[in-house]
Amino acid sequence: NSKMPISRLVDKDARVFVPVVICLSIITAIVWFFIDKNSVFNHAISVLVISCPCALGLATPLGIMVSSGTAASRGILIRNSTCMEILKDVNTIVFDKTGTLTEGKMAVKEIININSDYQDLVNIAYNEEKNSNHPLANSVCEKLEDSFSISYEFDTIKELPGLGMICKYDQNTYYVGNPRLLADYKITVPKEIEELSYTKILIGKNNKLLGIITFEDTVKEQSALLIETLKSMNLKTVLLSGDNAKTATKLQKELKIDECYAEALPSDKKDVIIKLQKQGKVLMVGDGINDAVALTTADVGIAIGDGTDIAIDSADIIIIGQELIHIVEAINLSKKTIDIIKMNLFWAFFYNRRFYKFSFFLR
């Protein structure tokens, strides 16, 4: 049901073209009424058929239909046809990190106890994280499901996108999230912990840091090829992550990404997209709840099909599975689609205006 901007060209022309063709058909009928009454209908309808105004109406939707079908067969679902015209003009590609360029299956590397009994730390971490759908929370629960000994029914649970969770139980406040969350609530985090290059979450209770859980993630096999291909197309690549700066910078250097923004909240991601849009059209690729705002803010949003529902609903294009190279195919398909639509329109205009219009006078 969406309409491409290029369709405005057709609408503008059709407002003049169609009435003119109908008038010509009526004039033909009137003229032939005095020449041969038996052939009035044949001549009048011939003008309509030869002028073929329907070609203008079919030029764009047929192109979109074929390209959408081709894309779907390759695992690329187009939810908004408008993006197919914009995608060809994109000059900056922004990527989320976890679950997009990396596998997103963050395996727990180490549980570090600081100011708590180890079992208490495990119980708190498990009971808090079981209330979240974040990939890190799922990894913690998977790791600790056989280790926790007590289940808590928290009085209140508050999830802060990009930061973590705050839960209250038995007049105590528990925190689980990144260093920024604990800092916001005046919990001191040692500098050496903040500088750990691993992805990490911190566990706090009231005003005290209890422990740390560190994670390891693996880069997707296609990520390096994808970035290399995009750079060969003269496209700027940007890493936009909510992860800590050291982890994000490490991935940036590994994949040779042009720019990196780390420790970004959803609102921060939106601001970065707006900043980049001042330099041209921006494509955002993500998969998580934290990416939803950025996906809708960008000129075109692409969601990885294994991502969260809200990210998929916010995107213009969905990549089924984890085939990142489909992003390049979507860009190339956009260029080909617009070329075909322009060719359709050219022949529709040329056919009608430059040649067959004379058939009326020749007749």
C-alpha positions as CSV (number, residue, x, y, z in Angstrom):
1,N,0.0,0.0,0.0
2,S,3.0,2.3,0.3
3,K,3.9,4.6,-2.6
4,M,7.3,5.4,-4.0
5,P,8.3,9.1,-4.4
6,I,9.0,8.4,-8.1
7,S,5.2,7.7,-8.5
8,R,4.6,11.4,-8.1
9,L,6.1,11.9,-11.6
10,V,3.5,9.5,-13.0
11,D,0.7,11.2,-11.1
12,K,1.7,14.6,-12.3
13,D,1.8,13.4,-15.9
14,A,-1.4,11.3,-15.7
15,R,-3.4,14.3,-14.5
16,V,-2.8,15.8,-18.0
17,F,-2.2,12.8,-20.1
18,V,-5.3,10.7,-19.3
19,P,-7.9,13.5,-19.9
20,V,-6.2,14.4,-23.2
21,V,-6.3,10.8,-24.4
22,I,-10.0,10.5,-23.5
23,C,-10.7,13.8,-25.3
24,L,-8.9,12.5,-28.4
25,S,-10.9,9.3,-28.3
26,I,-14.2,11.3,-28.1
27,I,-13.1,13.6,-31.0
28,T,-12.2,10.5,-33.0
29,A,-15.7,9.1,-32.4
30,I,-17.3,12.4,-33.4
31,V,-15.3,12.7,-36.6
32,W,-15.9,9.1,-37.6
33,F,-19.6,9.4,-36.9
34,F,-19.8,11.6,-40.0
35,I,-17.5,9.3,-42.0
36,D,-18.6,5.8,-41.2
37,K,-21.1,5.3,-38.4
38,N,-20.5,1.5,-38.3
39,S,-16.8,2.0,-37.4
40,V,-17.1,4.7,-34.8
41,F,-16.5,2.4,-31.8
42,N,-13.6,0.6,-33.5
43,H,-11.8,3.9,-34.2
44,A,-12.5,5.5,-30.8
45,I,-11.3,2.5,-28.8
46,S,-8.2,2.1,-31.0
47,V,-7.0,5.6,-29.8
48,L,-7.4,4.5,-26.2
49,V,-5.6,1.1,-26.8
50,I,-2.8,2.6,-28.8
51,S,-2.3,5.5,-26.4
52,C,-2.2,3.0,-23.6
53,P,-2.4,5.3,-20.5
54,C,-2.4,2.1,-18.3
55,A,1.3,1.7,-19.0
56,L,2.0,4.7,-16.8
57,G,0.1,3.2,-14.0
58,L,1.8,-0.1,-14.3
59,A,5.4,1.1,-14.6
60,T,6.0,1.6,-10.9
61,P,3.9,-1.1,-9.2
62,L,5.1,-3.8,-11.6
63,G,8.7,-2.9,-10.9
64,I,8.1,-3.0,-7.2
65,M,6.2,-6.3,-7.4
66,V,8.9,-8.1,-9.3
67,S,11.7,-6.7,-7.1
68,S,9.8,-7.5,-3.9
69,G,9.3,-11.1,-5.1
70,T,13.0,-11.4,-6.1
71,A,14.0,-10.0,-2.7
72,A,11.7,-12.4,-0.8
73,S,13.2,-15.4,-2.6
74,R,16.6,-14.3,-1.3
75,G,15.5,-13.8,2.3
76,I,14.9,-10.0,2.1
77,L,11.5,-8.9,3.1
78,I,10.5,-5.4,2.0
79,R,7.9,-3.9,4.3
80,N,7.9,-0.4,2.8
81,S,8.3,0.2,-0.9
82,T,9.4,3.8,-0.3
83,C,12.7,2.7,1.1
84,M,13.6,1.0,-2.2
85,E,14.0,4.4,-3.8
86,I,15.9,5.9,-0.9
87,L,18.2,2.9,-0.4
88,K,20.1,3.5,-3.6
89,D,21.2,7.0,-2.3
90,V,22.4,5.9,1.1
91,N,26.0,6.8,1.8
92,T,26.4,5.8,5.5
93,I,25.7,2.4,6.9
94,V,25.3,2.3,10.7
95,F,25.5,-1.1,12.6
96,D,24.6,-2.2,16.0
97,K,27.1,-4.6,17.5
98,T,25.6,-7.3,19.6
99,G,23.5,-9.7,17.5
100,T,24.2,-7.8,14.3
101,L,27.9,-7.9,13.6
102,T,28.5,-10.4,16.3
103,E,26.6,-13.7,17.0
104,G,24.8,-12.1,20.0
105,K,25.2,-15.3,21.9
106,M,27.2,-13.9,24.7
107,A,28.7,-16.7,26.7
108,V,29.5,-16.0,30.3
109,K,33.3,-15.8,30.7
110,E,33.7,-15.2,34.4
111,I,31.7,-14.3,37.5
112,I,33.8,-12.1,39.8
113,N,32.7,-11.8,43.4
114,I,33.7,-8.5,45.1
115,N,31.7,-7.7,48.2
116,S,29.3,-10.6,48.6
117,D,29.0,-14.3,49.2
118,Y,29.4,-16.0,45.9
119,Q,26.1,-17.9,46.2
120,D,24.2,-14.7,47.1
121,L,25.7,-13.1,44.0
122,V,24.5,-16.0,41.8
123,N,21.0,-15.8,43.3
124,I,20.7,-12.1,42.8
125,A,22.0,-12.2,39.3
126,Y,19.8,-15.1,38.2
127,N,16.6,-13.7,39.8
128,E,17.1,-10.3,38.2
129,E,18.1,-11.4,34.8
130,K,15.2,-14.0,34.4
131,N,12.9,-11.0,34.1
132,S,14.7,-9.6,31.0
133,N,14.8,-10.6,27.4
134,H,18.2,-9.0,26.7
135,P,20.7,-11.4,25.1
136,L,23.1,-10.9,28.1
137,A,20.3,-11.8,30.5
138,N,19.5,-14.9,28.6
139,S,23.2,-16.0,28.8
140,V,23.3,-15.4,32.5
141,C,20.2,-17.4,33.1
142,E,21.5,-20.2,30.9
143,K,24.8,-20.3,32.9
144,L,23.2,-20.1,36.4
145,E,20.0,-22.1,36.1
146,D,21.6,-25.0,37.8
147,S,23.5,-22.9,40.4
148,F,21.0,-20.6,42.0
149,S,19.4,-21.8,45.3
150,I,16.7,-19.2,46.1
151,S,13.9,-17.6,44.0
152,Y,12.9,-14.0,44.6
153,E,9.6,-12.5,43.9
154,F,10.6,-8.9,43.5
155,D,8.2,-6.2,44.7
156,T,9.0,-4.0,41.7
157,I,11.0,-4.5,38.5
158,K,12.1,-1.6,36.4
159,E,14.0,-2.1,33.1
160,L,16.0,0.9,31.8
161,P,16.8,0.4,28.0
162,G,20.5,0.7,27.4
163,L,21.3,0.6,31.2
164,G,20.0,-2.4,32.9
165,M,17.4,-3.3,35.6
166,I,16.5,-2.1,39.1
167,C,14.5,-4.5,41.4
168,K,13.3,-4.1,44.9
169,Y,12.8,-6.9,47.4
170,D,12.4,-6.9,51.2
171,Q,13.4,-3.2,51.5
172,N,16.6,-3.7,49.5
173,T,17.3,-2.3,46.0
174,Y,19.2,-4.5,43.5
175,Y,20.9,-3.3,40.4
176,V,22.1,-5.2,37.4
177,G,23.5,-3.4,34.4
178,N,26.4,-1.5,32.9
179,P,28.8,0.9,34.9
180,R,26.7,3.9,33.8
181,L,23.6,2.5,35.7
182,L,25.5,2.1,38.9
183,A,27.2,5.4,38.6
184,D,23.8,7.1,38.1
185,Y,22.8,5.7,41.5
186,K,26.0,6.7,43.3
187,I,27.5,3.2,43.5
188,T,31.3,3.4,43.2
189,V,32.8,1.3,40.5
190,P,36.6,0.9,40.6
191,K,38.4,2.3,37.6
192,E,40.2,-1.0,36.8
193,I,36.7,-2.6,36.5
194,E,35.4,0.1,34.1
195,E,38.5,-0.4,31.9
196,L,38.0,-4.2,31.4
197,S,37.8,-4.8,27.6
198,Y,35.2,-7.5,27.9
199,T,31.5,-7.0,27.7
200,K,30.3,-6.9,31.3
201,I,27.4,-6.3,33.7
202,L,27.7,-5.2,37.3
203,I,25.6,-6.4,40.2
204,G,24.8,-4.0,43.0
205,K,22.8,-3.9,46.2
206,N,21.7,-0.6,47.8
207,N,24.9,1.5,47.6
208,K,27.4,-1.4,47.2
209,L,29.0,-3.2,44.3
210,L,28.6,-6.9,44.8
211,G,30.2,-8.4,41.7
212,I,30.8,-8.5,37.9
213,I,29.9,-10.9,35.2
214,T,32.0,-10.8,32.0
215,F,31.0,-12.1,28.6
216,E,32.6,-13.2,25.4
217,D,31.0,-12.9,22.0
218,T,32.2,-14.0,18.5
219,V,32.1,-12.0,15.3
220,K,29.9,-13.4,12.6
221,E,31.7,-15.0,9.7
222,Q,30.2,-12.6,7.1
223,S,30.9,-9.4,9.1
224,A,34.4,-8.8,7.7
225,L,33.3,-9.5,4.1
226,L,30.2,-7.3,4.5
227,I,32.3,-4.3,5.7
228,E,34.9,-4.8,3.1
229,T,32.2,-4.9,0.3
230,L,30.5,-1.8,1.6
231,K,33.8,0.1,1.7
232,S,34.5,-1.0,-1.9
233,M,31.2,0.6,-2.8
234,N,32.4,3.9,-1.3
235,L,30.0,3.7,1.6
236,K,30.9,5.0,5.1
237,T,30.5,2.4,7.9
238,V,29.7,3.3,11.5
239,L,29.5,1.1,14.6
240,L,26.9,2.3,17.1
241,S,26.8,0.2,20.3
242,G,25.5,0.4,23.8
243,D,28.5,-1.7,24.9
244,N,31.6,-0.3,26.6
245,A,34.1,1.8,24.6
246,K,36.9,-0.7,24.8
247,T,34.9,-3.6,23.5
248,A,33.3,-1.5,20.7
249,T,36.7,-0.1,19.7
250,K,38.2,-3.5,19.6
251,L,35.6,-4.7,17.1
252,Q,35.9,-1.5,15.1
253,K,39.6,-2.1,14.6
254,E,39.1,-5.8,13.9
255,L,36.6,-5.1,11.1
256,K,38.1,-1.8,9.9
257,I,35.0,0.2,10.5
258,D,35.3,3.9,9.8
259,E,33.7,5.4,12.9
260,C,32.6,4.1,16.3
261,Y,30.1,5.4,18.9
262,A,30.0,3.4,22.2
263,E,28.0,3.3,25.4
264,A,25.0,4.8,23.6
265,L,21.5,4.7,25.0
266,P,18.6,4.5,22.6
267,S,18.2,8.2,22.7
268,D,21.9,8.6,22.1
269,K,21.6,6.3,19.0
270,K,18.9,8.6,17.7
271,D,21.1,11.6,18.1
272,V,24.0,10.0,16.3
273,I,21.7,9.0,13.4
274,I,20.4,12.6,13.2
275,K,24.0,13.9,13.2
276,L,25.0,11.5,10.4
277,Q,21.9,12.5,8.3
278,K,23.4,16.0,8.0
279,Q,26.1,14.3,5.8
280,G,23.6,12.3,3.6
281,K,21.2,9.4,3.6
282,V,21.7,6.9,6.5
283,L,20.9,3.2,6.7
284,M,20.6,1.7,10.2
285,V,21.0,-2.1,10.8
286,G,20.0,-3.5,14.1
287,D,18.2,-6.3,15.9
288,G,17.4,-5.3,19.5
289,I,15.0,-3.2,21.5
290,N,17.7,-0.6,21.9
291,D,17.8,-0.2,18.1
292,A,14.1,0.5,17.5
293,V,14.3,4.3,17.8
294,A,17.4,4.5,15.6
295,L,15.8,2.2,13.0
296,T,12.8,4.5,12.7
297,T,14.9,7.7,12.7
298,A,17.2,6.5,9.9
299,D,16.3,7.1,6.3
300,V,16.1,3.3,5.9
301,G,16.0,0.7,8.7
302,I,17.1,-3.0,8.3
303,A,16.3,-5.5,11.0
304,I,18.0,-8.9,11.3
305,G,15.2,-11.5,11.3
306,D,16.3,-13.2,14.4
307,G,16.0,-10.0,16.4
308,T,13.3,-8.7,18.7
309,D,9.8,-8.1,17.5
310,I,9.9,-4.3,18.2
311,A,13.1,-4.0,16.0
312,I,11.4,-5.9,13.2
313,D,8.3,-3.8,13.5
314,S,10.4,-0.6,13.4
315,A,12.3,-1.6,10.2
316,D,11.6,-1.0,6.5
317,I,13.4,-4.2,5.4
318,I,13.9,-7.5,7.3
319,I,16.8,-9.8,6.6
320,I,15.7,-13.4,7.3
321,G,18.3,-15.4,9.3
322,Q,21.8,-14.1,9.7
323,E,22.9,-13.6,6.0
324,L,24.4,-10.2,6.4
325,I,25.6,-10.1,2.8
326,H,21.9,-9.6,1.9
327,I,22.3,-6.0,3.0
328,V,24.5,-5.5,-0.1
329,E,22.0,-7.4,-2.2
330,A,19.2,-5.1,-1.0
331,I,21.2,-2.0,-1.9
332,N,22.0,-3.4,-5.4
333,L,18.4,-4.5,-5.9
334,S,17.2,-0.9,-5.0
335,K,19.4,0.5,-7.8
336,K,18.2,-2.0,-10.3
337,T,14.6,-1.5,-9.3
338,I,14.7,2.2,-9.8
339,D,16.6,1.8,-13.2
340,I,13.9,-0.6,-14.4
341,I,11.1,1.8,-13.2
342,K,12.7,4.7,-15.0
343,M,13.1,2.6,-18.1
344,N,9.4,1.6,-17.9
345,L,8.4,5.2,-17.6
346,F,10.6,6.3,-20.4
347,W,9.2,3.8,-22.8
348,A,5.6,4.6,-21.6
349,F,6.2,8.3,-22.3
350,F,8.1,7.8,-25.5
351,Y,5.7,5.2,-26.9
352,N,2.7,7.5,-26.2
353,R,4.1,10.9,-26.9
354,R,6.6,10.5,-29.7
355,F,5.1,8.0,-32.0
356,Y,1.7,6.6,-31.6
357,K,0.0,9.9,-30.9
358,F,0.5,10.5,-34.6
359,S,-1.6,7.5,-35.4
360,F,-4.7,9.6,-34.6
361,F,-3.8,12.1,-37.3
362,L,-2.5,9.5,-39.8
363,R,-5.7,7.6,-39.4
